[in-house]
């Protein structure tokens, strides 16, 4: 794993946009995430699209997860959120933005269908946020490290964390469809972004804790190309920071993140 520490959220977003830009130029399949962590990155990519002509026209997008019971037109569905925060503002074809079907007669089948569609593509880069309990996508603690897209019940803490996007906590769906930890790891490059002190403990467990289903993000330790891009606050509980900074300062020439 590569641990990259930047001064603040803005510097994290700029670095993340630099990394994603390279994949966009190749017309790669982009794995995208919702939540507040990637928003500044999306804004920077939108700026580059508008001001510098960065094009996404050959890209397609696969989303990590979706709430069960929310129509794709619901403002808080992840299908709608990614369009509002990013896809509607760049030149990605709408029909090439894929999400698990939040509303279907058979959510178990919808999960299998999404997994099949996803497996037919090679995701070049997967952008990830992290929950305060170490979840990625909606893979809550105790998720199998080998899980595929499936139906999950949210942890009450996640419902509480995500209630800020809804009028009341009761409106947050209790179930979701999420790519599994093995589905996520099929992407060529995993880029996890986290900022703020609230994420420091989850980052400590992800980077320096054991590989464990209790911290789903720790499965990035199994991936040959994982970048953990964090600000000083999110890095504040790491113990090996001197080495991470040293390695970043001495990055071999011609080696991209
Ligand atoms: C949700 C999403 C995750 C996201 C997490 C953290 O639970 N399913 O993909 O990483 O929230 O969100 P935030 O970035 O807002 O802290």
Boltz pocket constraint, residues with backbone or C-beta under 6 A from the ligand:
constraints:
  - pocket:
      binder: B
      contacts: [[A, 33], [A, 34], [A, 35], [A, 36], [A, 37], [A, 38], [A, 64], [A, 65], [A, 128], [A, 129], [A, 130], [A, 131], [A, 132], [A, 135], [A, 136], [A, 137], [A, 138], [A, 158], [A, 162]]
      max_distance: 6.0
